[in-house]
């Protein structure tokens, strides 16, 4: 059964690549903000997760995540 766009958005949140990008962009943006580079910190916090979500939603097989234990939980 194909996933709806709402389901893809939900299961995108637990994709391992997305989690790595979210954590990495958080660390990078906190460092940049600590160094008082406001614009770079904002871009580092917002752009990578948005781009990663778009790519994962379009190209990833999220049905495997839906059937995983974590997917069943959410």
C-alpha positions as CSV (number, residue, x, y, z in Angstrom):
1,X,0.0,0.0,0.0
2,X,1.4,3.4,-1.0
3,X,2.0,6.0,1.6
4,X,0.2,9.3,1.6
5,X,2.1,12.6,1.6
6,X,1.1,13.0,5.3
7,X,2.5,9.6,6.1
8,X,5.7,10.3,4.2
9,X,6.2,13.5,6.2
10,X,5.7,11.5,9.4
11,X,8.0,8.6,8.6
12,X,10.6,11.0,7.2
13,X,11.2,12.2,10.8
14,X,12.7,8.8,11.9
15,X,14.8,8.1,8.8
16,X,18.4,7.5,10.0
17,X,20.0,9.9,7.4
18,X,17.5,12.7,8.4
19,X,18.4,12.2,12.1
20,X,22.1,12.5,11.4
21,X,21.6,15.6,9.3
22,X,19.3,17.2,12.0
23,X,21.9,16.5,14.8
24,X,24.8,17.7,12.6
25,X,23.1,20.9,11.6
26,X,22.2,21.6,15.2
27,X,25.8,21.2,16.3
28,X,27.0,23.4,13.5
29,X,24.4,26.1,14.0
30,X,25.0,26.3,17.8
31,X,28.8,26.7,17.1
32,X,28.1,29.4,14.5
33,X,25.7,31.2,16.8
34,X,28.2,31.0,19.7
35,X,30.8,32.6,17.4
36,X,28.2,35.4,16.7
37,X,27.7,34.5,13.1
38,X,24.0,34.9,13.1
39,X,23.2,34.5,9.4
40,X,25.4,31.5,8.9
41,X,24.0,29.9,12.0
42,X,20.4,30.4,10.8
43,X,21.2,28.9,7.4
44,X,23.0,26.0,9.0
45,X,20.0,25.3,11.2
46,X,17.4,25.5,8.5
47,X,18.7,24.6,5.1
48,X,20.2,21.1,5.6
49,X,17.1,19.6,7.3
50,X,14.7,21.0,4.8
51,X,16.8,19.8,1.8
52,X,17.3,16.4,3.4
53,X,13.5,16.1,4.1
54,X,12.7,16.9,0.5
55,X,15.2,14.4,-0.9
56,X,14.1,11.6,1.6
57,X,10.4,12.1,0.9
58,X,10.9,12.1,-2.9
59,X,13.4,9.2,-3.2
60,X,13.5,7.0,-0.1
61,X,11.5,3.9,0.5
62,X,9.6,4.9,3.7
63,X,7.4,1.9,3.7
64,X,10.3,-0.1,5.3
65,X,10.3,2.4,8.1
66,X,6.5,2.2,8.4
67,X,6.8,-1.6,9.0
68,X,9.7,-1.2,11.5
69,X,9.1,-1.3,15.3
70,X,9.7,2.4,15.6
71,X,7.4,3.1,12.6
72,X,4.7,1.0,14.3
73,X,5.2,3.1,17.5
74,X,4.7,6.4,15.8
